[in-house]
Amino acid sequence: MSTLIAEDLLLLLLDDDSGKLDATYLTPLLGGAVLLELAMAESLEVRKNGAWSSAKVHVLTDARQPSDPILVDALRTTGDKERTAQDLVNRLGKGLKETLLERLVERGIVAHQEDRVWGIFPRERWPAIDSSHEDVVRRQLAAALLEGARPEDRTAALIALLHAVSKAHRILADNHGIAARQIRSRAKEIADGEWAAKAVRDAVVSAQAAMTAATTAATTAAVTSG
């Protein structure tokens, strides 16, 4: 099954049984996943200009046109004008959750359920129907995070994104007695490692910085409003 990195992230953040979605900082996380996927496809590059959060993203002149419509739209948005990675992770991630969930429902991977809490507040859930692909992804993550295996580039990209929002130690059903701090340390080691070409590494670092900035801003706003 061919899935986007962003779709794999959604599956990891969904509770298979309850269908509840951990939506914390989801917009910049999914946007960062799309940005990283395009970089891995050699469609764009990040040019450093001072701090990573202000690095500019450029579509490569010889970029190959993606086949996935989500990536096609993302590449078009990226090429419209020069933007920072921080702008792009939020721009590319806006509304993406709904689009990806619809695709996962159409593929028979998750179901869409609607009900009301206490008969008043509307609630949506997406319990798993077919978790075979997700199980493979989790085994690959476990091998890298718990067993010290060298991850493939796609797995390393997932870990780098999860590490950026402090979730790498929370997505494994069984940590085999390994402490969360050890998993976080291993995730950081992978995220910072030389597992990808420079253009992709630049995109990883830039996306991580942009997501950190976005989540910090969201946290600050929540504290202020509270």
Secondary structure, 3 states (H helix, E strand, C coil): CCCCHHHHHHHHHECCCCCCECCCCHHHHHHHHHHHHHHHCCCEEEECCCCHHHCEEEECCCCCCCCCHHHHHHHHHHHHCCEEHHHHHHHHHCCHHHHHHHHHHHCCCECCEEEEECCCEEEEECCECCCHHHHHHHHHHHHHHHCCCCCCHHHHHHHHHHHHCCCCCCCCCCCCCCCHHHHHHHHHHHHCCCCCCHHHHHHHHHHHHHHHHHHHHHHHHHHHHC
